[in-house]
Every structure is written in C-alpha cells, then in structure tokens.
Amino acid sequence: GKWHLARDTNLAPGRTRDSWPLQRGFDSYYGSLEGLNSFYYPNELISDNSVVDVEEYPSDYYVTDDITDKAVSRIKSLRAHDADKPFFLYFSHIAMHGPHQAKPEDLAKYRGRYTEGWDAVRRSRFDAQLEAGFFPPGTQMAERNTEPGYDAPPWDELTEEEQLRFARYQEVYAAMVDSIDQSVGRVLDTLDELGETDNTIIVFTSDNGA
C-alpha cells in the first residue's frame, strides 16, 4: 500500500533506497512510496525494491483493488508454504487521501445521497448516533466549523452550482470509503477461509475517513 515514510531524496531520480520498506525490515512490498497518487493511473508503483514496469493500465484498473489483490495473494501464498509461521501484514491504503476518485459501480450507490446538503446529513447522522447510544442522552451536536479557511457555510447560502459540486464531492468520498470496506472485507474473508481469524490480531486505523 502507501509507504509515506521515504525521504524526499529517496523519491528523486538517482535515488538510494535506504528508507524504502525492505530496507526498514519488511520481507516484501507492493504499493506507492508517494503520499498521494492517481487511483486509475498511478505515477509509480514499487514491487519490493523495483519500479513496476507498466506500459498501460487496464481500463478498469483501480489501485485500491490492486493492492487488495496483492495482500490477499500474499496471505494465501504464505499459508500455502508454511501453515504455522506467524506473519505481520502492514496494509496501508492510498484512500481516503486525494485525489478523490471512485469506481463507477461504487459511485452509483451514492448518486443523489447528499443533495439535501451537509447540514441535513450531519443532523440526520448525529440523531441516529444519539438514538443508538453512541453519545450520552442530552448530548448536543457541535456547532458548524467557522475557523477561517476551514469553515463550512450553511448549505442554503451556497449557490446552486456550489451545492451540485459539493454534493458530488461527498458522493465520491462515500464511494471511496465503500471501496475500503470492500477491501477490508476481502482480507477478513481470506483469514476466515484459512482458519486464521481467531489467531489474528487486527488493528484498523484511519486519518482520512471513517
């Protein structure tokens, strides 16, 4: 997945690899060394210590699916060769980081979901969480962010064009979160198939989505 720990000098032409994953103790690696990349046409993918030679990406290529395929394959391969050896898989997606790009089939699930605007969506989600017991009774929803540069104006103060654009942004973001759910599900299914679920510690964290 995303290895956002390499020095800038290790990304430039003529680079050394001292901060690449294999030089940091991993046995194998597949993914992107960059902090953000295209989901359809990644600028550069790395396999172990080599740049992957890609003449042209398939029309249905999506990097989230690609690195999920590799993760599932490596888990199965390890178990096929050694049924008892413990393993550590550091599986870091590029999503939810920008650029925000989703697969058409995932995007279709969220068409029109956000046309009522972020104020209504936010209220609906908070009320559902409150009713489900995630917050103590009587908890009040936080005020809209007004910090300069990070403020979110009332939805009804936006122009029609702005509303259409921001609703579209939210659709794409939700579709990308959906793709992560599918990816994690595939990895968990693989552990189930191999009988490893009860023998595996899983830690899930996120800094660009929930």
Buried (B, 14 or more C-beta within 10 A) or exposed (E): BBBEEBEEEBBEEEBEBEBBBEBEEBEEBBBBBBBEBBBBEBEEBBEEEEEEEEEEBEEEBBBBBBBBEBBBEBBEEBBEEEEEEEEEBEBEBBBBBBEBBBBEEBBEEBEEEBBBBBBEBBEEEBEEEBEEEEEEEEEEEEEEEEEEEEEBEEBEEBEEEEBEEBBBEBBBBBBBBBBBEBBBEBBEEBBEEBEBEEEBEEEEEEEBEE
